[in-house]
Amino acid sequence: MPVYMVERDLPGITMEGLAAAQKKAIQMVKEISAEGRQVRYIRSTFLPGENKCMCLFEAANPQHVREANERGQIPFTRIVPAEDLTP
């Protein structure tokens, strides 16, 4: 299944805020998957010096990723195809 990176600009976010956003993303993908649309949260990487967060999702298409983030009201800048190179 394709992988998509969600880029987020999060100035001023705390670690608690990041944890809450991650929990919300996981909850939203469970809901959307239960409705029959394939999407899975993989992981996030936060760049504190840049206030950016990169989140990887696996999904049948980018619209499912967008829906999960919009439904969870998690801000994002863009969603782009990505290659996960985890060994």
PyMOL Python script that loads the backbone (N, CA, C, O; Angstrom):
from pymol import cmd

cmd.read_pdbstr("""\
ATOM      1  N   MET A   1       0.846  -1.172   0.000  1.00  0.00           N
ATOM      2  CA  MET A   1       0.000   0.000   0.000  1.00  0.00           C
ATOM      3  C   MET A   1       0.896   1.242   0.000  1.00  0.00           C
ATOM      4  O   MET A   1       1.958   1.221   0.622  1.00  0.00           O
ATOM      5  N   PRO A   2       0.504   2.309  -0.672  1.00  0.00           N
ATOM      6  CA  PRO A   2       1.313   3.531  -0.731  1.00  0.00           C
ATOM      7  C   PRO A   2       1.487   4.186   0.639  1.00  0.00           C
ATOM      8  O   PRO A   2       0.647   4.050   1.528  1.00  0.00           O
ATOM      9  N   VAL A   3       2.604   4.899   0.779  1.00  0.00           N
ATOM     10  CA  VAL A   3       2.916   5.645   1.996  1.00  0.00           C
ATOM     11  C   VAL A   3       2.875   7.134   1.658  1.00  0.00           C
ATOM     12  O   VAL A   3       3.319   7.555   0.590  1.00  0.00           O
ATOM     13  N   TYR A   4       2.336   7.917   2.585  1.00  0.00           N
ATOM     14  CA  TYR A   4       2.237   9.369   2.408  1.00  0.00           C
ATOM     15  C   TYR A   4       2.825  10.062   3.626  1.00  0.00           C
ATOM     16  O   TYR A   4       2.638   9.621   4.760  1.00  0.00           O
ATOM     17  N   MET A   5       3.542  11.162   3.375  1.00  0.00           N
ATOM     18  CA  MET A   5       4.079  11.978   4.451  1.00  0.00           C
ATOM     19  C   MET A   5       3.197  13.207   4.619  1.00  0.00           C
ATOM     20  O   MET A   5       2.873  13.902   3.656  1.00  0.00           O
ATOM     21  N   VAL A   6       2.820  13.453   5.859  1.00  0.00           N
ATOM     22  CA  VAL A   6       2.069  14.651   6.202  1.00  0.00           C
ATOM     23  C   VAL A   6       3.050  15.603   6.882  1.00  0.00           C
ATOM     24  O   VAL A   6       3.632  15.276   7.915  1.00  0.00           O
ATOM     25  N   GLU A   7       3.221  16.764   6.299  1.00  0.00           N
ATOM     26  CA  GLU A   7       4.118  17.778   6.860  1.00  0.00           C
ATOM     27  C   GLU A   7       3.293  18.768   7.665  1.00  0.00           C
ATOM     28  O   GLU A   7       2.252  19.252   7.220  1.00  0.00           O
ATOM     29  N   ARG A   8       3.788  19.054   8.861  1.00  0.00           N
ATOM     30  CA  ARG A   8       3.077  19.978   9.746  1.00  0.00           C
ATOM     31  C   ARG A   8       4.020  21.088  10.221  1.00  0.00           C
ATOM     32  O   ARG A   8       5.160  20.814  10.594  1.00  0.00           O
ATOM     33  N   ASP A   9       3.556  22.323  10.208  1.00  0.00           N
ATOM     34  CA  ASP A   9       4.253  23.446  10.832  1.00  0.00           C
ATOM     35  C   ASP A   9       3.537  23.696  12.149  1.00  0.00           C
ATOM     36  O   ASP A   9       2.353  24.032  12.161  1.00  0.00           O
ATOM     37  N   LEU A  10       4.259  23.530  13.271  1.00  0.00           N
ATOM     38  CA  LEU A  10       3.627  23.584  14.587  1.00  0.00           C
ATOM     39  C   LEU A  10       4.377  24.519  15.543  1.00  0.00           C
ATOM     40  O   LEU A  10       4.900  24.068  16.561  1.00  0.00           O
ATOM     41  N   PRO A  11       4.432  25.814  15.222  1.00  0.00           N
ATOM     42  CA  PRO A  11       5.150  26.733  16.117  1.00  0.00           C
ATOM     43  C   PRO A  11       4.510  26.756  17.502  1.00  0.00           C
ATOM     44  O   PRO A  11       3.290  26.849  17.642  1.00  0.00           O
ATOM     45  N   GLY A  12       5.362  26.667  18.519  1.00  0.00           N
ATOM     46  CA  GLY A  12       4.881  26.765  19.893  1.00  0.00           C
ATOM     47  C   GLY A  12       4.272  25.493  20.468  1.00  0.00           C
ATOM     48  O   GLY A  12       3.794  25.503  21.603  1.00  0.00           O
ATOM     49  N   ILE A  13       4.279  24.403  19.716  1.00  0.00           N
ATOM     50  CA  ILE A  13       3.662  23.180  20.235  1.00  0.00           C
ATOM     51  C   ILE A  13       4.522  22.573  21.344  1.00  0.00           C
ATOM     52  O   ILE A  13       5.751  22.631  21.292  1.00  0.00           O
ATOM     53  N   THR A  14       3.875  22.002  22.328  1.00  0.00           N
ATOM     54  CA  THR A  14       4.562  21.329  23.431  1.00  0.00           C
ATOM     55  C   THR A  14       4.611  19.827  23.149  1.00  0.00           C
ATOM     56  O   THR A  14       3.942  19.334  22.241  1.00  0.00           O
ATOM     57  N   MET A  15       5.399  19.119  23.928  1.00  0.00           N
ATOM     58  CA  MET A  15       5.437  17.668  23.783  1.00  0.00           C
ATOM     59  C   MET A  15       4.077  17.066  24.118  1.00  0.00           C
ATOM     60  O   MET A  15       3.679  16.064  23.523  1.00  0.00           O
ATOM     61  N   GLU A  16       3.373  17.661  25.054  1.00  0.00           N
ATOM     62  CA  GLU A  16       2.027  17.194  25.393  1.00  0.00           C
ATOM     63  C   GLU A  16       1.086  17.402  24.201  1.00  0.00           C
ATOM     64  O   GLU A  16       0.247  16.553  23.902  1.00  0.00           O
ATOM     65  N   GLY A  17       1.239  18.529  23.537  1.00  0.00           N
ATOM     66  CA  GLY A  17       0.428  18.802  22.353  1.00  0.00           C
ATOM     67  C   GLY A  17       0.724  17.827  21.223  1.00  0.00           C
ATOM     68  O   GLY A  17      -0.182  17.386  20.517  1.00  0.00           O
ATOM     69  N   LEU A  18       2.000  17.495  21.059  1.00  0.00           N
ATOM     70  CA  LEU A  18       2.377  16.501  20.043  1.00  0.00           C
ATOM     71  C   LEU A  18       1.782  15.140  20.363  1.00  0.00           C
ATOM     72  O   LEU A  18       1.267  14.454  19.479  1.00  0.00           O
ATOM     73  N   ALA A  19       1.857  14.752  21.636  1.00  0.00           N
ATOM     74  CA  ALA A  19       1.300  13.461  22.052  1.00  0.00           C
ATOM     75  C   ALA A  19      -0.205  13.416  21.816  1.00  0.00           C
ATOM     76  O   ALA A  19      -0.737  12.394  21.383  1.00  0.00           O
ATOM     77  N   ALA A  20      -0.884  14.512  22.098  1.00  0.00           N
ATOM     78  CA  ALA A  20      -2.336  14.575  21.889  1.00  0.00           C
ATOM     79  C   ALA A  20      -2.677  14.486  20.400  1.00  0.00           C
ATOM     80  O   ALA A  20      -3.641  13.822  20.023  1.00  0.00           O
ATOM     81  N   ALA A  21      -1.896  15.148  19.564  1.00  0.00           N
ATOM     82  CA  ALA A  21      -2.127  15.096  18.115  1.00  0.00           C
ATOM     83  C   ALA A  21      -1.895  13.687  17.588  1.00  0.00           C
ATOM     84  O   ALA A  21      -2.647  13.204  16.741  1.00  0.00           O
ATOM     85  N   GLN A  22      -0.852  13.025  18.091  1.00  0.00           N
ATOM     86  CA  GLN A  22      -0.578  11.655  17.664  1.00  0.00           C
ATOM     87  C   GLN A  22      -1.726  10.730  18.073  1.00  0.00           C
ATOM     88  O   GLN A  22      -2.172   9.899  17.282  1.00  0.00           O
ATOM     89  N   LYS A  23      -2.191  10.874  19.289  1.00  0.00           N
ATOM     90  CA  LYS A  23      -3.310  10.053  19.771  1.00  0.00           C
ATOM     91  C   LYS A  23      -4.558  10.287  18.912  1.00  0.00           C
ATOM     92  O   LYS A  23      -5.278   9.345  18.581  1.00  0.00           O
ATOM     93  N   LYS A  24      -4.800  11.542  18.561  1.00  0.00           N
ATOM     94  CA  LYS A  24      -5.960  11.885  17.736  1.00  0.00           C
ATOM     95  C   LYS A  24      -5.827  11.282  16.339  1.00  0.00           C
ATOM     96  O   LYS A  24      -6.805  10.777  15.787  1.00  0.00           O
ATOM     97  N   ALA A  25      -4.628  11.332  15.766  1.00  0.00           N
ATOM     98  CA  ALA A  25      -4.406  10.745  14.437  1.00  0.00           C
ATOM     99  C   ALA A  25      -4.679   9.243  14.462  1.00  0.00           C
ATOM    100  O   ALA A  25      -5.318   8.706  13.557  1.00  0.00           O
ATOM    101  N   ILE A  26      -4.195   8.574  15.494  1.00  0.00           N
ATOM    102  CA  ILE A  26      -4.418   7.136  15.615  1.00  0.00           C
ATOM    103  C   ILE A  26      -5.913   6.834  15.742  1.00  0.00           C
ATOM    104  O   ILE A  26      -6.416   5.892  15.130  1.00  0.00           O
ATOM    105  N   GLN A  27      -6.607   7.627  16.527  1.00  0.00           N
ATOM    106  CA  GLN A  27      -8.055   7.452  16.696  1.00  0.00           C
ATOM    107  C   GLN A  27      -8.790   7.653  15.368  1.00  0.00           C
ATOM    108  O   GLN A  27      -9.693   6.886  15.035  1.00  0.00           O
ATOM    109  N   MET A  28      -8.406   8.681  14.612  1.00  0.00           N
ATOM    110  CA  MET A  28      -9.095   8.980  13.355  1.00  0.00           C
ATOM    111  C   MET A  28      -8.874   7.882  12.311  1.00  0.00           C
ATOM    112  O   MET A  28      -9.803   7.526  11.587  1.00  0.00           O
ATOM    113  N   VAL A  29      -7.652   7.341  12.227  1.00  0.00           N
ATOM    114  CA  VAL A  29      -7.423   6.289  11.231  1.00  0.00           C
ATOM    115  C   VAL A  29      -8.182   5.024  11.606  1.00  0.00           C
ATOM    116  O   VAL A  29      -8.614   4.282  10.724  1.00  0.00           O
ATOM    117  N   LYS A  30      -8.351   4.766  12.899  1.00  0.00           N
ATOM    118  CA  LYS A  30      -9.162   3.622  13.318  1.00  0.00           C
ATOM    119  C   LYS A  30     -10.610   3.807  12.888  1.00  0.00           C
ATOM    120  O   LYS A  30     -11.235   2.873  12.385  1.00  0.00           O
ATOM    121  N   GLU A  31     -11.145   5.007  13.083  1.00  0.00           N
ATOM    122  CA  GLU A  31     -12.526   5.291  12.690  1.00  0.00           C
ATOM    123  C   GLU A  31     -12.708   5.152  11.184  1.00  0.00           C
ATOM    124  O   GLU A  31     -13.661   4.522  10.725  1.00  0.00           O
ATOM    125  N   ILE A  32     -11.806   5.733  10.426  1.00  0.00           N
ATOM    126  CA  ILE A  32     -11.921   5.702   8.970  1.00  0.00           C
ATOM    127  C   ILE A  32     -11.758   4.277   8.453  1.00  0.00           C
ATOM    128  O   ILE A  32     -12.465   3.864   7.533  1.00  0.00           O
ATOM    129  N   SER A  33     -10.832   3.529   9.038  1.00  0.00           N
ATOM    130  CA  SER A  33     -10.643   2.134   8.639  1.00  0.00           C
ATOM    131  C   SER A  33     -11.889   1.314   8.960  1.00  0.00           C
ATOM    132  O   SER A  33     -12.280   0.448   8.178  1.00  0.00           O
ATOM    133  N   ALA A  34     -12.512   1.581  10.100  1.00  0.00           N
ATOM    134  CA  ALA A  34     -13.737   0.872  10.480  1.00  0.00           C
ATOM    135  C   ALA A  34     -14.878   1.162   9.504  1.00  0.00           C
ATOM    136  O   ALA A  34     -15.813   0.372   9.374  1.00  0.00           O
ATOM    137  N   GLU A  35     -14.788   2.291   8.830  1.00  0.00           N
ATOM    138  CA  GLU A  35     -15.799   2.670   7.830  1.00  0.00           C
ATOM    139  C   GLU A  35     -15.484   2.078   6.458  1.00  0.00           C
ATOM    140  O   GLU A  35     -16.219   2.301   5.496  1.00  0.00           O
ATOM    141  N   GLY A  36     -14.382   1.319   6.372  1.00  0.00           N
ATOM    142  CA  GLY A  36     -14.069   0.615   5.129  1.00  0.00           C
ATOM    143  C   GLY A  36     -13.033   1.268   4.229  1.00  0.00           C
ATOM    144  O   GLY A  36     -12.809   0.810   3.108  1.00  0.00           O
ATOM    145  N   ARG A  37     -12.392   2.346   4.713  1.00  0.00           N
ATOM    146  CA  ARG A  37     -11.354   2.991   3.912  1.00  0.00           C
ATOM    147  C   ARG A  37     -10.019   2.686   4.559  1.00  0.00           C
ATOM    148  O   ARG A  37      -9.831   2.956   5.745  1.00  0.00           O
ATOM    149  N   GLN A  38      -9.094   2.130   3.804  1.00  0.00           N
ATOM    150  CA  GLN A  38      -7.812   1.691   4.347  1.00  0.00           C
ATOM    151  C   GLN A  38      -6.871   2.863   4.592  1.00  0.00           C
ATOM    152  O   GLN A  38      -6.513   3.593   3.668  1.00  0.00           O
ATOM    153  N   VAL A  39      -6.478   3.030   5.847  1.00  0.00           N
ATOM    154  CA  VAL A  39      -5.482   4.033   6.225  1.00  0.00           C
ATOM    155  C   VAL A  39      -4.867   3.590   7.558  1.00  0.00           C
ATOM    156  O   VAL A  39      -5.559   3.077   8.438  1.00  0.00           O
ATOM    157  N   ARG A  40      -3.556   3.800   7.685  1.00  0.00           N
ATOM    158  CA  ARG A  40      -2.845   3.388   8.901  1.00  0.00           C
ATOM    159  C   ARG A  40      -1.787   4.427   9.234  1.00  0.00           C
ATOM    160  O   ARG A  40      -1.018   4.846   8.369  1.00  0.00           O
ATOM    161  N   TYR A  41      -1.756   4.838  10.498  1.00  0.00           N
ATOM    162  CA  TYR A  41      -0.704   5.725  10.995  1.00  0.00           C
ATOM    163  C   TYR A  41       0.544   4.882  11.212  1.00  0.00           C
ATOM    164  O   TYR A  41       0.468   3.812  11.817  1.00  0.00           O
ATOM    165  N   ILE A  42       1.706   5.354  10.723  1.00  0.00           N
ATOM    166  CA  ILE A  42       2.953   4.612  10.896  1.00  0.00           C
ATOM    167  C   ILE A  42       3.773   5.212  12.034  1.00  0.00           C
ATOM    168  O   ILE A  42       4.039   4.532  13.025  1.00  0.00           O
ATOM    169  N   ARG A  43       4.177   6.469  11.907  1.00  0.00           N
ATOM    170  CA  ARG A  43       4.976   7.122  12.934  1.00  0.00           C
ATOM    171  C   ARG A  43       5.149   8.602  12.596  1.00  0.00           C
ATOM    172  O   ARG A  43       4.797   9.061  11.510  1.00  0.00           O
ATOM    173  N   SER A  44       5.707   9.335  13.571  1.00  0.00           N
ATOM    174  CA  SER A  44       5.986  10.760  13.386  1.00  0.00           C
ATOM    175  C   SER A  44       7.410  11.069  13.812  1.00  0.00           C
ATOM    176  O   SER A  44       7.983  10.394  14.668  1.00  0.00           O
ATOM    177  N   THR A  45       7.967  12.100  13.199  1.00  0.00           N
ATOM    178  CA  THR A  45       9.271  12.626  13.574  1.00  0.00           C
ATOM    179  C   THR A  45       9.122  14.132  13.745  1.00  0.00           C
ATOM    180  O   THR A  45       8.641  14.822  12.847  1.00  0.00           O
ATOM    181  N   PHE A  46       9.539  14.636  14.903  1.00  0.00           N
ATOM    182  CA  PHE A  46       9.432  16.059  15.190  1.00  0.00           C
ATOM    183  C   PHE A  46      10.798  16.710  15.073  1.00  0.00           C
ATOM    184  O   PHE A  46      11.790  16.169  15.562  1.00  0.00           O
ATOM    185  N   LEU A  47      10.857  17.868  14.428  1.00  0.00           N
ATOM    186  CA  LEU A  47      12.084  18.649  14.282  1.00  0.00           C
ATOM    187  C   LEU A  47      11.933  19.898  15.153  1.00  0.00           C
ATOM    188  O   LEU A  47      11.443  20.920  14.673  1.00  0.00           O
ATOM    189  N   PRO A  48      12.344  19.836  16.423  1.00  0.00           N
ATOM    190  CA  PRO A  48      12.080  20.946  17.340  1.00  0.00           C
ATOM    191  C   PRO A  48      12.701  22.269  16.919  1.00  0.00           C
ATOM    192  O   PRO A  48      12.110  23.321  17.164  1.00  0.00           O
ATOM    193  N   GLY A  49      13.866  22.252  16.298  1.00  0.00           N
ATOM    194  CA  GLY A  49      14.503  23.491  15.874  1.00  0.00           C
ATOM    195  C   GLY A  49      13.762  24.192  14.749  1.00  0.00           C
ATOM    196  O   GLY A  49      13.963  25.384  14.515  1.00  0.00           O
ATOM    197  N   GLU A  50      12.912  23.460  14.057  1.00  0.00           N
ATOM    198  CA  GLU A  50      12.148  24.018  12.938  1.00  0.00           C
ATOM    199  C   GLU A  50      10.653  24.050  13.205  1.00  0.00           C
ATOM    200  O   GLU A  50       9.886  24.556  12.386  1.00  0.00           O
ATOM    201  N   ASN A  51      10.227  23.507  14.357  1.00  0.00           N
ATOM    202  CA  ASN A  51       8.795  23.422  14.687  1.00  0.00           C
ATOM    203  C   ASN A  51       7.999  22.679  13.629  1.00  0.00           C
ATOM    204  O   ASN A  51       6.862  23.036  13.323  1.00  0.00           O
ATOM    205  N   LYS A  52       8.611  21.641  13.074  1.00  0.00           N
ATOM    206  CA  LYS A  52       7.955  20.845  12.033  1.00  0.00           C
ATOM    207  C   LYS A  52       7.800  19.411  12.523  1.00  0.00           C
ATOM    208  O   LYS A  52       8.596  18.906  13.315  1.00  0.00           O
ATOM    209  N   CYS A  53       6.759  18.787  12.030  1.00  0.00           N
ATOM    210  CA  CYS A  53       6.531  17.386  12.329  1.00  0.00           C
ATOM    211  C   CYS A  53       6.217  16.690  11.002  1.00  0.00           C
ATOM    212  O   CYS A  53       5.423  17.182  10.199  1.00  0.00           O
ATOM    213  N   MET A  54       6.850  15.548  10.792  1.00  0.00           N
ATOM    214  CA  MET A  54       6.617  14.741   9.603  1.00  0.00           C
ATOM    215  C   MET A  54       5.968  13.436  10.057  1.00  0.00           C
ATOM    216  O   MET A  54       6.536  12.697  10.861  1.00  0.00           O
ATOM    217  N   CYS A  55       4.787  13.164   9.540  1.00  0.00           N
ATOM    218  CA  CYS A  55       4.040  11.971   9.940  1.00  0.00           C
ATOM    219  C   CYS A  55       3.847  11.074   8.729  1.00  0.00           C
ATOM    220  O   CYS A  55       3.480  11.539   7.650  1.00  0.00           O
ATOM    221  N   LEU A  56       4.096   9.787   8.917  1.00  0.00           N
ATOM    222  CA  LEU A  56       3.913   8.825   7.837  1.00  0.00           C
ATOM    223  C   LEU A  56       2.625   8.047   8.043  1.00  0.00           C
ATOM    224  O   LEU A  56       2.317   7.582   9.140  1.00  0.00           O
ATOM    225  N   PHE A  57       1.887   7.923   6.954  1.00  0.00           N
ATOM    226  CA  PHE A  57       0.652   7.149   6.926  1.00  0.00           C
ATOM    227  C   PHE A  57       0.709   6.196   5.741  1.00  0.00           C
ATOM    228  O   PHE A  57       1.309   6.506   4.712  1.00  0.00           O
ATOM    229  N   GLU A  58       0.094   5.061   5.889  1.00  0.00           N
ATOM    230  CA  GLU A  58      -0.083   4.124   4.794  1.00  0.00           C
ATOM    231  C   GLU A  58      -1.562   4.173   4.451  1.00  0.00           C
ATOM    232  O   GLU A  58      -2.411   4.086   5.338  1.00  0.00           O
ATOM    233  N   ALA A  59      -1.877   4.314   3.160  1.00  0.00           N
ATOM    234  CA  ALA A  59      -3.281   4.429   2.770  1.00  0.00           C
ATOM    235  C   ALA A  59      -3.460   4.049   1.308  1.00  0.00           C
ATOM    236  O   ALA A  59      -2.518   4.077   0.515  1.00  0.00           O
ATOM    237  N   ALA A  60      -4.682   3.696   0.979  1.00  0.00           N
ATOM    238  CA  ALA A  60      -5.011   3.369  -0.403  1.00  0.00           C
ATOM    239  C   ALA A  60      -4.845   4.592  -1.306  1.00  0.00           C
ATOM    240  O   ALA A  60      -4.508   4.460  -2.483  1.00  0.00           O
ATOM    241  N   ASN A  61      -5.087   5.793  -0.744  1.00  0.00           N
ATOM    242  CA  ASN A  61      -4.926   7.025  -1.524  1.00  0.00           C
ATOM    243  C   ASN A  61      -4.750   8.208  -0.566  1.00  0.00           C
ATOM    244  O   ASN A  61      -5.064   8.093   0.618  1.00  0.00           O
ATOM    245  N   PRO A  62      -4.255   9.332  -1.063  1.00  0.00           N
ATOM    246  CA  PRO A  62      -3.988  10.475  -0.179  1.00  0.00           C
ATOM    247  C   PRO A  62      -5.259  11.099   0.400  1.00  0.00           C
ATOM    248  O   PRO A  62      -5.195  11.769   1.431  1.00  0.00           O
ATOM    249  N   GLN A  63      -6.405  10.894  -0.240  1.00  0.00           N
ATOM    250  CA  GLN A  63      -7.652  11.455   0.273  1.00  0.00           C
ATOM    251  C   GLN A  63      -8.003  10.869   1.644  1.00  0.00           C
ATOM    252  O   GLN A  63      -8.555  11.567   2.495  1.00  0.00           O
ATOM    253  N   HIS A  64      -7.683   9.588   1.857  1.00  0.00           N
ATOM    254  CA  HIS A  64      -7.960   8.976   3.160  1.00  0.00           C
ATOM    255  C   HIS A  64      -7.077   9.592   4.241  1.00  0.00           C
ATOM    256  O   HIS A  64      -7.520   9.781   5.374  1.00  0.00           O
ATOM    257  N   VAL A  65      -5.845   9.902   3.899  1.00  0.00           N
ATOM    258  CA  VAL A  65      -4.930  10.550   4.839  1.00  0.00           C
ATOM    259  C   VAL A  65      -5.433  11.952   5.149  1.00  0.00           C
ATOM    260  O   VAL A  65      -5.460  12.366   6.308  1.00  0.00           O
ATOM    261  N   ARG A  66      -5.829  12.676   4.121  1.00  0.00           N
ATOM    262  CA  ARG A  66      -6.360  14.032   4.306  1.00  0.00           C
ATOM    263  C   ARG A  66      -7.600  14.000   5.199  1.00  0.00           C
ATOM    264  O   ARG A  66      -7.742  14.822   6.104  1.00  0.00           O
ATOM    265  N   GLU A  67      -8.488  13.055   4.941  1.00  0.00           N
ATOM    266  CA  GLU A  67      -9.708  12.953   5.734  1.00  0.00           C
ATOM    267  C   GLU A  67      -9.392  12.705   7.217  1.00  0.00           C
ATOM    268  O   GLU A  67     -10.008  13.316   8.091  1.00  0.00           O
ATOM    269  N   ALA A  68      -8.441  11.817   7.498  1.00  0.00           N
ATOM    270  CA  ALA A  68      -8.075  11.528   8.886  1.00  0.00           C
ATOM    271  C   ALA A  68      -7.577  12.782   9.591  1.00  0.00           C
ATOM    272  O   ALA A  68      -7.948  13.037  10.736  1.00  0.00           O
ATOM    273  N   ASN A  69      -6.748  13.558   8.925  1.00  0.00           N
ATOM    274  CA  ASN A  69      -6.195  14.765   9.531  1.00  0.00           C
ATOM    275  C   ASN A  69      -7.227  15.871   9.658  1.00  0.00           C
ATOM    276  O   ASN A  69      -7.257  16.575  10.667  1.00  0.00           O
ATOM    277  N   GLU A  70      -8.064  16.032   8.660  1.00  0.00           N
ATOM    278  CA  GLU A  70      -9.102  17.059   8.734  1.00  0.00           C
ATOM    279  C   GLU A  70     -10.146  16.704   9.788  1.00  0.00           C
ATOM    280  O   GLU A  70     -10.576  17.566  10.554  1.00  0.00           O
ATOM    281  N   ARG A  71     -10.551  15.451   9.826  1.00  0.00           N
ATOM    282  CA  ARG A  71     -11.545  15.017  10.805  1.00  0.00           C
ATOM    283  C   ARG A  71     -11.012  15.198  12.226  1.00  0.00           C
ATOM    284  O   ARG A  71     -11.761  15.578  13.126  1.00  0.00           O
ATOM    285  N   GLY A  72      -9.735  14.930  12.427  1.00  0.00           N
ATOM    286  CA  GLY A  72      -9.120  15.095  13.744  1.00  0.00           C
ATOM    287  C   GLY A  72      -8.716  16.526  14.049  1.00  0.00           C
ATOM    288  O   GLY A  72      -8.235  16.817  15.144  1.00  0.00           O
ATOM    289  N   GLN A  73      -8.908  17.419  13.090  1.00  0.00           N
ATOM    290  CA  GLN A  73      -8.537  18.833  13.216  1.00  0.00           C
ATOM    291  C   GLN A  73      -7.062  18.981  13.594  1.00  0.00           C
ATOM    292  O   GLN A  73      -6.694  19.789  14.447  1.00  0.00           O
ATOM    293  N   ILE A  74      -6.227  18.167  12.923  1.00  0.00           N
ATOM    294  CA  ILE A  74      -4.782  18.214  13.131  1.00  0.00           C
ATOM    295  C   ILE A  74      -4.206  19.031  11.970  1.00  0.00           C
ATOM    296  O   ILE A  74      -4.333  18.620  10.817  1.00  0.00           O
ATOM    297  N   PRO A  75      -3.581  20.168  12.247  1.00  0.00           N
ATOM    298  CA  PRO A  75      -3.098  21.029  11.166  1.00  0.00           C
ATOM    299  C   PRO A  75      -1.992  20.365  10.342  1.00  0.00           C
ATOM    300  O   PRO A  75      -1.157  19.627  10.866  1.00  0.00           O
ATOM    301  N   PHE A  76      -2.013  20.651   9.046  1.00  0.00           N
ATOM    302  CA  PHE A  76      -0.959  20.148   8.163  1.00  0.00           C
ATOM    303  C   PHE A  76      -0.741  21.119   7.024  1.00  0.00           C
ATOM    304  O   PHE A  76      -1.634  21.880   6.651  1.00  0.00           O
ATOM    305  N   THR A  77       0.468  21.077   6.476  1.00  0.00           N
ATOM    306  CA  THR A  77       0.846  21.950   5.374  1.00  0.00           C
ATOM    307  C   THR A  77       0.626  21.262   4.034  1.00  0.00           C
ATOM    308  O   THR A  77       0.114  21.853   3.083  1.00  0.00           O
ATOM    309  N   ARG A  78       1.031  19.983   3.988  1.00  0.00           N
ATOM    310  CA  ARG A  78       0.872  19.240   2.742  1.00  0.00           C
ATOM    311  C   ARG A  78       0.914  17.743   3.001  1.00  0.00           C
ATOM    312  O   ARG A  78       1.365  17.281   4.049  1.00  0.00           O
ATOM    313  N   ILE A  79       0.431  17.004   2.017  1.00  0.00           N
ATOM    314  CA  ILE A  79       0.467  15.542   2.019  1.00  0.00           C
ATOM    315  C   ILE A  79       1.101  15.126   0.708  1.00  0.00           C
ATOM    316  O   ILE A  79       0.612  15.479  -0.365  1.00  0.00           O
ATOM    317  N   VAL A  80       2.199  14.369   0.792  1.00  0.00           N
ATOM    318  CA  VAL A  80       2.924  13.969  -0.423  1.00  0.00           C
ATOM    319  C   VAL A  80       3.265  12.478  -0.361  1.00  0.00           C
ATOM    320  O   VAL A  80       3.433  11.919   0.723  1.00  0.00           O
ATOM    321  N   PRO A  81       3.366  11.838  -1.533  1.00  0.00           N
ATOM    322  CA  PRO A  81       3.806  10.446  -1.563  1.00  0.00           C
ATOM    323  C   PRO A  81       5.217  10.334  -0.999  1.00  0.00           C
ATOM    324  O   PRO A  81       6.040  11.231  -1.184  1.00  0.00           O
ATOM    325  N   ALA A  82       5.493   9.226  -0.308  1.00  0.00           N
ATOM    326  CA  ALA A  82       6.806   9.029   0.302  1.00  0.00           C
ATOM    327  C   ALA A  82       7.202   7.563   0.181  1.00  0.00           C
ATOM    328  O   ALA A  82       6.367   6.691  -0.056  1.00  0.00           O
ATOM    329  N   GLU A  83       8.480   7.319   0.348  1.00  0.00           N
ATOM    330  CA  GLU A  83       9.013   5.954   0.378  1.00  0.00           C
ATOM    331  C   GLU A  83       9.563   5.708   1.767  1.00  0.00           C
ATOM    332  O   GLU A  83      10.492   6.393   2.194  1.00  0.00           O
ATOM    333  N   ASP A  84       9.016   4.758   2.469  1.00  0.00           N
ATOM    334  CA  ASP A  84       9.485   4.409   3.807  1.00  0.00           C
ATOM    335  C   ASP A  84      10.627   3.423   3.652  1.00  0.00           C
ATOM    336  O   ASP A  84      10.428   2.317   3.147  1.00  0.00           O
ATOM    337  N   LEU A  85      11.820   3.808   4.078  1.00  0.00           N
ATOM    338  CA  LEU A  85      13.014   2.995   3.904  1.00  0.00           C
ATOM    339  C   LEU A  85      13.431   2.263   5.176  1.00  0.00           C
ATOM    340  O   LEU A  85      14.597   1.905   5.338  1.00  0.00           O
ATOM    341  N   THR A  86      12.480   2.044   6.073  1.00  0.00           N
ATOM    342  CA  THR A  86      12.785   1.313   7.310  1.00  0.00           C
ATOM    343  C   THR A  86      13.229  -0.106   6.960  1.00  0.00           C
ATOM    344  O   THR A  86      12.548  -0.804   6.208  1.00  0.00           O
ATOM    345  N   PRO A  87      14.378  -0.536   7.508  1.00  0.00           N
ATOM    346  CA  PRO A  87      14.855  -1.893   7.179  1.00  0.00           C
ATOM    347  C   PRO A  87      13.978  -2.971   7.796  1.00  0.00           C
ATOM    348  O   PRO A  87      14.243  -4.160   7.616  1.00  0.00           O
TER     349      PRO A  87
END
""", "prot")
cmd.dss("prot")
cmd.show_as("cartoon", "prot")
cmd.util.cbc("prot")
cmd.orient("prot")
